[in-house]
């Protein structure tokens, strides 16, 4: 094993940045570039040393060094990206190989003899989860959940039928769709014809003024977003430009460009909130709007319920929710509907789910296996397979 380093904090300027150094020569290299404050510096587990990182006689930055464990150290420096780059370059000059934060974590965790592959993936995934419920789901997969189920399959491979295992694998894959949204969040696109109240709805759901709201048609020519909690879901709400079939002549290029971006966002969305004006006519639901939302999960929102209703809601797509974005009446019902739509309202946080593409692929192999040998191989790899670094 050689020596590796990664920037563990996010990109951009911050108060503090952390560079982690791990490998056979990590202590030797740190000692070569670190000058401690005072006369004593003991490199032992748990110690925090204060001093500076130096390139020859030139001081790069005042830092603290955290002794995290055997061959594992953190350099906590000022968050200026230029300082971080200079320290990383200096480490490179001393033979340290730069890697990503995820790659370094995999290397560190893989050194723990008692840890299995699912546990390593769980520790990595917990750094990305967006909700407390998501963190619980992932944590429950380490000894229980997915690890427990895979271990049971392997222990009983001679008594369980391939069909039984395949059915359970399929159930795990199905549950994982909801779990993924709870763990990593979901995207809901707010779309519809101009002046239907999309921006007002975004403001109600987000609880703060995020979009420009006026009575002039087509005010939102681009998109704005806001992230909010809806029960166990972390939902990114995106308010898009109105999907006109015929953009205004005076701003045709601007409108067309905005609508192209809207279509691109729609394609990646987990859910479409189609906002229609209940006080308007069915003409607002044009063919272009129906086509662009086809094949997506849709909740049709009949907005402006505080006004006399004219719209025939009989053949509108998806589930239907009536509300007034202006007054807030019915918004709570929409939030409940969004949770139910994704199955997040009564999700069991302790059930077995998969949470990485590797796990999903291997569960697919378990599901499709035609022999006991194929099933055993896929389960064994699921439990103890190598992670790419």
PAVEXTI-351344 format. One record per atom (N, C-alpha, C): x negated, y, z negated. Coordinates in steps of 0.1 Angstrom, whole numbers, plus 5000, padded with zeros to 4 digits. Each point is the difference from the previous one (the first is absolute). Example, Ala and Ser with C-alpha at 12.3 -4.5 7.8 and 13.67 -1.06 7.14 Angstrom:
BEGIN
486849434922 500950125000 499150125000 500450115007 499150115000 500850114992 
END
This chain:
BEGIN
499249885000 500850125000 499150135000 500350095009 499350135000 500750104991 499850125002 500650114992 500950085008 501250044994 501050075008 500550124992 500550105007 500650124994 501250045007 501050054993 501350055006 500450124992 500750095007 500650124994 501449954995 500350004987 501249944995 501150104998 499750135001 501150104999 500450045014 501250075001 500650045012 499250105008 500250015013 499450105008 500450144996 499150105004 500450134997 499350064988 500250134997 499350064989 500849974987 499349964990 500649984987 499050044989 500549994987 499150044989 498949914999 500349865000 499049904998 500149895011 498949955005 500049895009 499249894994 500449875003 499349894994 499549915012 498749974999 499349915009 499649884992 500449885004 499749884993 498949925008 499049964992 498849935005 500049864994 499949905009 500149864995 499049915008 499349924993 499149905007 498749974992 499249925006 498849954993 499050114996 499950115008 499050104997 500650134996 501349994995 500750124997 499350084988 499649934990 499450074988 498650065005 499349935007 498650055005 500250125008 501050005009 500250125009 500550124992 501049974991 500550114992 498950074992 499149924994 498950054992 499150095009 499849965013 499150085009 500650145003 501350015000 500650135005 500650084988 500149944988 500750064989 498950054989 500250134997 499150054989 500950034988 499949934989 500850024988 499750134993 501050054993 499850124992 499549944986 498950064996 499349954987 499049895004 499549944990 498949905002 500449865000 501249974996 500549864999 501149975009 500049895007 501149965008 500049845001 501049944993 500149864999 501149955010 499649925010 500949955009 500649864995 501150014992 500749884996 501550025001 500749895000 501450005003 500750104990 500950085006 500850094992 499450144997 498750015003 499350134998 500450105011 500150134996 500250115010 498850094998 499250025011 498850085000 500350135007 499350114995 500250135006 498750045006 500050065011 498850055007 500250055013 499149985010 500150065013 499649905010 500550015012 499649925012 499050085008 498849955002 498950085007 499549935012 499850085010 499349955012 498650065000 499149924995 498650054997 500150114989 499550125003 500050114991 501350085000 500949975010 501250085002 501149934992 500750084992 501249954993 501250025009 500749895001 501250005009 501250044991 500249944988 501250034992 499749954986 500750064990 500149964986 501149895000 499749884994 500949895000 500049934987 501049914999 500049894989 499949875007 499349914994 499949865005 500749914991 501049925005 500749904992 499449865002 499649944989 499549865002 501249914998 500649965011 501249925000 499849854997 498949955003 499749864998 498849965007 499749875001 498849955006 500050045015 499050075004 499850045014 501050105005 500750064991 501250095003 499950134993 499950115008 499950134994 500850105008 500550114993 500750105007 499350144998 499950075011 499550145000 501250095000 500250084990 501050104999 499550145003 500250055012 499450135004 501150105002 499650125003 501050105004 500749965013 501350055002 500849955011 499750065013 499150095001 499750065013 499649895010 500749995012 499749905009 498550005005 499450125001 498650015004 499149934990 500350024987 499249934989 500149855001 501349955002 500249865001 499249945012 500150075012 499349965012 498549994997 499450104993 498650004998 499549894991 500849964990 499749894991 500149875007 501049985008 500249885008 498849995010 499650115006 498949995010 498749964992 499850064988 498849974992 500049854996 501249954997 500149854996 499649925013 500550045011 499749935013 498550005002 499350114997 498550005002 499349904991 500749964989 499449914991 500549855002 500649985012 500449875004 501449964996 500850094995 501449974996 500950005012 500849905002 500949995011 501350064997 500550105007 501350064998 501249915004 501049994992 501249925003 501250084995 501249955004 501250074995 500349964986 500850084993 500449974986 500649864999 500949965010 500649874999 499049895002 499050025009 499049905002 499249984988 499650114993 499249994988 500849934989 501250034998 500849934990 500149855002 500249965013 500049865003 498749934996 498950075003 498749944996 499849994985 500450104993 499950004985 500949894994 501350005005 500949904994 499749865004 499449985011 499749865005 498949944991 499250094993 498949954991 500649934987 501350034997 500649954988 500449855003 499349914993 500249865002 501549954998 500750064990 501349954997 501150065008 499750095009 501150075007 500249935013 501349995004 500449935012 500350115011 500249965012 500250095011 501250094998 501149944996 501250084998 499850114989 499349964990 499750104989 499150115006 499149975008 499150115006 500950095008 500949945009 500950095008 500950084991 500449944989 500950084991 499350124994 498849984996 499250114994 499850115010 499849965013 499950105011 501350075003 501149925000 501350065003 500550094990 499649984987 500550094989 499550145001 498950025008 499550135002 500850085010 500949935007 500850065011 501550014997 500449934990 501550004997 500550134996 501250035004 500650144997 501050014989 500349884994 501050004989 499549914989 500550024988 499749914989 500649875002 501249995006 500649875004 499249935010 499450075009 499149935010 498849954994 499450074990 498849954993 500449874992 501250004994 500449884993 500249885009 500550025012 500249895009 498649945004 499150095003 498649955004 499449934988 500050064988 499449934988 500649874998 501349985002 500749874997 499649895010 499350045011 499549905010 498749934996 499350054990 498749954997 500049874993 500749984990 500249884993 501349935002 501150085002 501349955003 500250025015 501350035004 500350045013 499449915011 499350065009 499449945012 499049894996 499150044991 498949914996 500649874994 501050024991 500649894993 500749915010 500850065010 500749925009 499149925009 498950065005 499049935009 499449894992 499750024988 499349904991 501049884999 501350034997 501049894999 500149925013 500050075011 500049935013 498949905002 498850054996 498849925002 500049884990 500450034988 500049894990 501049895003 501150045007 501149905003 500149975015 498950025007 500049985015 500449865004 499849904991 500449865004 501449974996 500750094993 501449974996 501050105006 499550125003 500950095007 500049985015 501250025006 500049985015 499550135007 499649985012 499550125007 501150105002 501349955002 501150085002 500350094987 499949944988 500250074988 499050124999 498749975002 499050105000 500250115010 500449965012 500250105011 501250094996 501049954994 501250084996 499650104990 499249964990 499550094989 499150105006 499249975010 499150095006 500850115008 501049965006 500950095007 500750104991 500449944988 500750094990 499050104995 498849964998 498950104995 499850115011 499949965012 499950105011 501150105001 501249944998 501250095000 500050104989 499849954987 499950094989 498950105001 499049975007 498850095001 500350135007 501049995009 500450125007 500550114991 500849974990 500550094990 498850044991 499349904995 498850034991 499050095006 499849995013 499050095007 500550144999 501350035002 500550134999 499950064986 500249914990 499950054986 498550034996 499149915005 498650024997 499450125007 500250015013 499350105009 500950115005 501350004996 500850115005 500749985013 500950085003 500749985013 500350145006 500350005013 500250135007 501550005005 500650114997 501450025004 500050135009 500449995012 500150115010 501450064999 500050134998 501350075001 500150065014 501049955007 500250055014 501450025003 500350055012 501450045004 500050125008 501250045005 500150125008 499650124993 499750115007 499750134993 501150054992 499750064989 501050074991 500949904993 499649874999 500849914993 499750004985 499050074995 499750014986 498849914996 499149965009 498949924996 499150064990 499650135002 499150064991 500650034987 501250034999 500750014987 500149874993 500249895007 499949874993 498749974995 498950035008 498749984995 499750074987 500550134999 499850084988 500749944988 501249955003 500849934989 499349884995 499549925009 499449874995 498650034994 499350095005 498650034995 500150084987 501150074998 500250094988 499250135001 499550045011 499450125001 500050055015 499850135002 500050055013 498849965009 500249915009 498949965009 500250045014 501250015005 500350035014 500750145001 499850065011 500650135002 501549975004 500950064993 501449975002 500750135004 500650005012 500850125004 501249955007 500950105005 501249965007 499750005015 498850025004 499750015015 499649865005 500749965011 499749865005 498649995004 499449884996 498649975005 498950074992 500350034988 498950074992 498849914998 500249874998 498949914998 499549955014 498950055005 499549965013 498949894998 499549994989 499049894997 500549924989 499249954991 500549924989 499350044987 500749984989 499450024987 500449874992 499249984989 500249884992 499950034985 500649914993 499950014985 500149864995 499249974989 500149874994 500750004987 500949914997 500750004988 500349864995 500449984987 500349874995 501549985000 500449885005 501449965000 500049864993 500250004987 499949884992 498649945001 499949885005 498749935001 499350035013 500650095008 499450035013 499350135000 498950015007 499350135003 500350035015 500850105002 500650025014 499450135006 499349995011 499650115008 501250045009 500550124998 501150055008 499450095010 500449985013 499550085011 501250065007 500050145000 501150075007 499550045014 500649945010 499650025013 500750115008 499450035011 500750095009 501349945006 501050085002 501249955006 499849935013 500749895002 499949925012 500950055011 499850115006 500850055011 499849925012 501149995008 499849945014 499650115009 500450124998 499650125009 499450114991 498750004999 499350114992 500350135006 499950104991 500350145005 499050045010 500450075011 499250045011 498850094996 500350094991 499050104996 498849944993 500249884993 498949944992 499949855004 500249975013 500149875005 498849914996 498850055003 498749934997 499949974986 500350104991 499849984986 501049904995 501350015004 501049904996 499749865005 499549995012 499749865005 498949944992 499050084997 498849954993 500449964986 500950084993 500549964987 500849875000 500849995011 500849885000 499249875003 498950015008 499149895002 499449954987 499650104991 499549964987 501149944992 501250055001 501149944992 500249855004 500049975013 500249865005 498849914995 498850065000 498849924995 500249974985 500550094992 500249984986 501149904997 501150015009 501149914998 499549855002 499149985010 499649865003 499349944988 499350084991 499349944989 500850004987 501250065000 500850024987 500549874995 500149984987 500749894994 501550025000 500450125000 501550034999 500350135007 501150015007 500450125007 501350054992 499950134996 501250064994 500550095011 501149965007 500650075011 501150094994 499750135001 500850114994 500950055011 501350004997 501050055009 500950104992 500650105007 500850104995 501549945000 500549974988 501449945000 501050105005 499750134999 501050105005 499950025015 499049935007 499850025014 500749895008 499849995013 500749905008 499049895003 500649905007 499149885004 499050035010 500150125007 499050045010 498650024994 499950024987 498750024994 499249875001 500749885000 499349875001 499849975014 499050065007 499849975014 499349875002 500049965013 499449875004 498550004996 499350115002 498650004997 499749984986 500850054991 499849984986 500249854996 501149945006 500349864997 498849915005 499550035012 498949925006 498850014991 499650124995 498850024993 500049944986 501249974995 500149934987 500449855001 500149965012 500449865002 499049904995 500449894993 499149914995 499350034987 500450124994 499450044987 501149984989 499549994988 500950004989 500550144998 501450015000 500650145001 501050014989 500050114993 501150054991 500550125006 501350005004 500650125006 500550094989 499650124999 500450104990 501050095006 501250004994 501150095005 499950134991 499250095004 499750124992 501150115002 499950094990 501050125000 501449954996 500049914990 501349954995 500850114993 499450114998 500750114993 500850085011 499949965013 500850065010 501049905006 501150055006 501049915006 499449905010 500349874999 499449905008 500749995014 499249995010 500549995014 499449875007 498849964995 499349905007 500649864997 500249925010 500549864999 498849914997 500049954988 498849924996 500149855003 501149975007 500349855003 498849925006 499450055010 499049935007 498650054998 499750074990 498750054997 499049894996 498750015002 499149894997 499749994985 499649884996 499649974986 501050034989 499449994988 500950044988 500350155000 501150034994 500450145001 500250064986 499550124998 500050074987 500550145003 501150044992 500550135002 499550094988 499550125004 499550094989 500050145005 499650094991 499850145003 498650034996 499050025009 498750044997 499950144994 501050085003 500050144995 500350004985 501149924996 500450004986 499349894992 499549905006 499449884993 501049894998 501350025002 500949894998 499849885009 499849894994 499849875008 498649975002 499150084996 498549985002 499649884992 500449994987 499749894992 500449865006 501250015006 500549875007 499149975012 499450095007 499149985011 498749934994 499550054989 498849954994 500249854996 501149974994 500349864997 500149915013 500650065010 500149935013 498749975006 499050094999 498749985005 499349894992 500250004987 499449894992 500649865004 501350005001 500749875003 499649965014 499850095009 499749975014 498749935001 499050034992 498749945000 499949884990 501149984992 500049894991 499250034987 499750134998 499250044989 500850034987 501349985001 500850044988 500049894990 499849875004 500049894990 498849905003 498950055004 498949925004 499349944987 499749875001 499349934989 498550035001 499450074990 498650045001 499149884998 500549894995 499149884996 500049895010 500850025011 500149895010 498750005009 499849895006 498849995009 500250075012 499150095004 500050085012 498650005006 499950035013 498650035005 499950155002 498850054999 499750145001 498850045008 499549915008 498950035010 500349935013 499450055011 500249935013 499449865000 498949984992 499449874999 501049904994 500650044989 501049914994 501249975009 500550115007 501149985009 499749905011 498850015006 499649915010 499949864996 499449984988 499949864995 501349944995 500950084995 501449954997 500749965013 499750085010 500649965013 499549875005 498749974997 499449875004 500749894991 500250034987 500649904992 501449975005 500750105004 501449985005 500149925012 499050025009 500049935013 499249875001 499449964989 499149894999 500849875004 499349915008 500649885005 499549884992 499050024992 499449884993 499650044986 499949904991 499550034986 498650065000 499249965010 498650065001 500050155003 500950035010 500150155003 500550084989 501049954993 500650074988 499050014989 499349894997 498950014989 498950105004 499650005012 498950095005 500550154998 501250035004 500550144999 500250044986 500549914991 500250044986 498650024993 499149915003 498650014994 499450135004 500150045013 499450135004 500850124994 501349984998 500750114993 499550024986 499649904993 499650014986 498550044999 499249955009 498550014999 499350045012 500750065010 499450045012 499150124999 499150015009 499050115000 500750135006 499750114993 500550135005 498950065009 500450075011 499050065009 499550134993 498750025001 499450124993 499350085011 
END
